[in-house]
Amino acid sequence: MPHHKSSKKRVRQTETRTFRNKVRTTNARTSEKKLRTFTTAGDKENASKQLILTQSLYAKLAKHGVIKANTAARKTSRLTKLVASL
């Protein structure tokens, strides 16, 4: 347990940020799973709409430093290729 006032504050901040980052990451992964279900079903129209949403979520994760920029770029690139193959 922290004893200093600043250390206690850092613990509170870390808990808040961890929760926020987890929610954002979960949303992005759920969006990616929806996109993959659309592609396996062959639904190009819904897959295209979902791709835009998923790209946006991964870009926001990279912008906020939750994931690295190259990771976001790699994921969006692979998903784009997947939708284009329909």
Backbone torsions as a table, in degrees:
resi	resn	phi	psi	omega
1	MET	NA	136.2	178.1
2	PRO	-73.7	149.3	-178.6
3	HIS	-109.4	-29.7	-178.4
4	HIS	-82.5	152.1	-178.8
5	LYS	-62.2	-41.6	-179.2
6	SER	-68.2	-35.0	178.1
7	SER	-66.9	-38.6	177.4
8	LYS	-63.6	-40.0	178.8
9	LYS	-64.9	-41.2	179.3
10	ARG	-61.8	-37.5	178.1
11	VAL	-64.0	-44.0	178.4
12	ARG	-62.6	-43.6	-179.9
13	GLN	-63.3	-41.3	-179.6
14	THR	-63.2	-42.8	178.5
15	GLU	-61.8	-43.4	-179.8
16	THR	-63.7	-46.6	-178.0
17	ARG	-67.7	-38.2	178.6
18	THR	-62.0	-44.8	178.6
19	PHE	-61.9	-46.4	-178.6
20	ARG	-62.8	-43.5	-180.0
21	ASN	-65.6	-37.0	-179.9
22	LYS	-65.9	-41.2	178.4
23	VAL	-62.5	-46.3	-179.6
24	ARG	-63.0	-42.9	-179.8
25	THR	-64.9	-42.1	179.5
26	THR	-62.6	-42.4	178.5
27	ASN	-61.2	-42.0	-179.6
28	ALA	-65.5	-43.2	-179.8
29	ARG	-67.0	-38.8	177.5
30	THR	-64.0	-40.5	177.7
31	SER	-62.9	-40.1	178.3
32	GLU	-65.4	-39.1	178.7
33	LYS	-64.6	-40.5	176.6
34	LYS	-61.3	-42.8	179.2
35	LEU	-60.6	-43.3	179.9
36	ARG	-66.3	-33.6	176.8
37	THR	-69.1	-36.7	176.4
38	PHE	-64.9	-39.3	-178.6
39	THR	-70.8	-37.2	178.3
40	THR	-68.9	-29.4	177.1
41	ALA	-80.0	-12.8	-179.9
42	GLY	80.6	20.1	-178.6
43	ASP	-90.4	89.5	-174.0
44	LYS	-68.8	-36.6	-177.2
45	GLU	-63.8	-50.8	178.8
46	ASN	-68.1	-33.5	178.6
47	ALA	-64.3	-39.3	179.2
48	SER	-64.6	-42.1	178.3
49	LYS	-65.0	-42.8	-179.5
50	GLN	-67.9	-31.7	178.6
51	LEU	-62.2	-42.7	179.7
52	ILE	-61.6	-43.9	179.3
53	LEU	-64.6	-42.8	-178.5
54	THR	-66.4	-41.9	177.6
55	GLN	-60.0	-41.3	179.7
56	SER	-62.9	-43.5	-179.3
57	LEU	-64.9	-42.3	178.9
58	TYR	-67.6	-35.4	177.8
59	ALA	-64.6	-39.1	178.8
60	LYS	-67.2	-38.6	176.9
61	LEU	-60.6	-42.5	179.9
62	ALA	-67.5	-39.4	-179.0
63	LYS	-63.3	-38.2	-179.2
64	HIS	-85.7	-1.1	176.2
65	GLY	81.0	15.1	179.1
66	VAL	-73.9	-42.0	173.3
67	ILE	-125.4	163.5	179.6
68	LYS	-75.2	154.3	-177.9
69	ALA	-62.1	-39.4	179.6
70	ASN	-66.5	-33.6	177.4
71	THR	-64.9	-44.7	178.3
72	ALA	-63.0	-42.3	-179.9
73	ALA	-64.9	-41.1	179.8
74	ARG	-64.0	-45.0	-179.4
75	LYS	-64.5	-45.3	-179.4
76	THR	-66.8	-35.5	178.1
77	SER	-63.5	-45.7	-179.3
78	ARG	-66.5	-38.7	178.8
79	LEU	-68.6	-37.0	177.8
80	THR	-63.6	-42.6	177.1
81	LYS	-63.4	-35.8	179.9
82	LEU	-65.5	-44.1	180.0
83	VAL	-70.2	-36.1	-179.7
84	ALA	-67.6	-23.9	-178.9
85	SER	-77.5	-8.0	179.5
86	LEU	-72.2	NA	NA
